[in-house]
Amino acid sequence: MAGAFDNIHPGLSQCEAIRLLTAPIDELESQSDPYMAAAHLINFPGDETESALLALVQSTDQSQPRRLARRKAVEVLGRLGCVDAASAIGDCLCSDDPYLVENAAFALQLLDCRIPEIHGRMIELLQDPSQNQRVLVQSLAALDVQDALPAIQNLQDAEHSGVRGAAISAAVRLGGPRDLLSALGPLMLRPNQMDRQTAIQDAINAGGQELLPQILRAPVSPVFRMRAVRALWPDGAQDFNGLELTDVVDALLQDRPQSLELVHAYDQEPTDAFLIQEFFGTDFSRSYLALQSLQSRSAQELWPLLKQRWDEEAHNDYGAHYFFVRLFGAISSWPEAAQPLIRSLLEEAINTRRPQFMKSKPAAVLAMGALGMTDHPGCFEVWLSPDSTPFWEVRYAALMIAPAGLASQALSDPEPYVAAKAQIAVASAR
């Protein structure tokens, strides 16, 4: 179950990682070495790795490096599906370390733990506000622990919106009335972005298909909204609840601020420099508001500022990178001298392999289409090829701007969303 960001120490062997788990603290080059080693062992599934991690979980060593590593070891054992570790991980629920308890609850969910005594301990922990009640609620619901329903229902009015949303979602999953889900809609428009994101995840966890319209308007990263569509849209359906699948995906990839309910506003006219700086923030609602404002500004005046900030930071800041790409495609009057560089930046964005920059790839395709930069011979054939372009959203974006005659090439695309878009494009061309 290794992910894109797991193998960040490719030169570290399994043997050396296991050694670091037990090496004397005074012999470590860095106090974070045991934690790093435990995290790295996700890349070496098997008995040897599981035994080493389990030994760390059961160790009584309470030094800070070991305590931190133990948290990660519990998580990794869960991700590796080590069911033999369930009892030992369950014992971690009694720890005085709330982060270890949190990771233990998450791991037990991954392991589909069916031990009633462990379920009982998790239910007891729901009464303790010092614990991560959200994760405990999510794990109990995922494990279908019906006995937890009364305790979970007690949290449906919790002050913390993340706990409240998780409890509502969990109550529905455990058999409560679905009309409870309507309370998640307003949480998707909270001032805090994390609250908005967790509300969307709560809707996904509860199978809240009826909340898709609210999710699609929520000012969060398009990654979260696309994840919700992928999770909640009925398999094989071209339309659902008044929505057309391809219209939804089109809008998600176009990602226009005007299609969202932005939760911030300016009380005075901001400068260009201020608006560009908003691209570097962590709140997408503010970034979308800045993008909306910049679209009406002078391209001649914007370009020097954008060029400077791109060179300084934006080229390596994946959030800002995305909004710069969006802005490039939203304005057509860039100075003639700037256009070759913009084209080069967009081509680089399309071809990047850096995982955190994936959402910029389809945005760059659409930007090139908007700017009339798709005249390079064979570019559509490459973008529409699953072999050359494995990221399906790029292929879909290419279909949105491709000449009609090329759409038939994508009729047999392995991604159903791309094939559906191709079918519509071919039918429209007839």
Secondary structure, 3 states (H helix, E strand, C coil): CCCCCCCCCCCCCHHHHHHHHHCCHHHCCCCCHHHHHHHHHHHCCCHHHHHHHHHHHHCCCCCHHHHHHHHHHHHHHHHCCCHHHHHHHHHHHHCCCHHHHHHHHHHHHHCCCCCHHHHHHHHHHCCCCCCCHHHHHHHHHHCCCHHHHHHHHCCCCCCCHHHHHHHHHHHHHCCCCHHHHHHHHHHCCCCCHHHHHHHHHHHHHCCCHHHHHHHHHCCCCHHHHHHHHHHHCCCCCCEECCEEHHHHHHHHHHCCHHHCCCCCCCCCCCCHHHHHHHCCCCCHHHHHHHHHHHCCCCHHHHHHHHHHHHHHCHHHCHHHHHHHHHHHHHCCCCCHHHHHHHHHHHHHHHHCCCHHHCCHHHHHHHHHHHCCCCCCCCHHHHHCCCCCCCCHHHHHHHHHHCCHHHHHHHCCCCCHHHHHHHHHHHHHHC
